[in-house]
Amino acid sequence: MNIQGLQAKYRRLYNENPVWKLLRAENAPYILVFITELFEENAEVSYGNAKNILEEFIKYSREMGIWEPVNYFM
């Protein structure tokens, strides 16, 4: 595929794909850190285990003052 074709493909993904929208979010660095930490030692993690680790990650991040809660309903 040529450069223009790839650029068009990635532009479309950037505009339409939910993963790209997530990566553009303000909290994307925190999400990437969580994912990196989650899969650092294991290639597979159960949903329940991932959920528990995420809850602990958010709690720790809030306690350290690096993740401020956002209330979208205000």
Sequence and secondary structure as in RCSB ss.txt:
>XXXX:A:sequence
MNIQGLQAKYRRLYNENPVWKLLRAENAPYILVFITELFEENAEVSYGNAKNILEEFIKYSREMGIWEPVNYFM
>XXXX:A:secstr
  HHHHHHHHHHHHHH HHHHHHHSTTHHHHHHHHHHHTSS S   HHHHHHHHHHHHHHHHHHTSS    TT 
